């Protein structure tokens, strides 16, 4: 059986222009997220896990 094809919604007019304007602004003002604290905590948890799992 074939799957019916649905039409894809398309932005038009002012809504499309505003969307494109916002997308261009977001592209120029990309931010970055610093995950160094989270990575340090993750490494610490992994090291503790290794010490408990691999006993010498």
N, C-alpha and C positions, 0 to 999 in steps of 0.2 A: 504494500500500500504506500502511496505517496503522501508525504507530509505537506499540508497546505502552506504556501508561501505567504508570509505576512508582510505588509508594507512597513518600511522603516520610517519612524517619525523624523521629520526634518524641521529645524528651526527656521523661521522666516521673519523678515522685517526687523523691527526694533529689537526683538528678543535675540535674534541671531547676531545683530551688531553688538549688543551688550555682552553676549556670551563671548564673542571673538575678542572684544576689548578686554574683558576680564581675563581671558586665557593668555593674551599677549602680556598683560601686566604681570600675571602670576609667573610666566616664563622668565621675564626680566628680573623679577624679585624673588627668585628661588631662595629658599632658606635651607640651612643644613641643620641636622640634629646631631648633637654630641652624645654618643653612647659610651663614652669612656668610663663613666662611673658604673654603668650597668655591666660592661665587659669585665671590669675589675672584679665586681661582685661575682660574676659568673665564673671567672677563673679561680677565684677563691673557693667557691662551692665545688668546682671540679677537683681542685687539689685536695680538699678535705675528703671528698668521696674516694679519691685514689688512695689516700692514706688509710681509710677505713676498709677499703676493698682489698687492696694489695698489702697484706701484712708481711713484713720481712722477718 
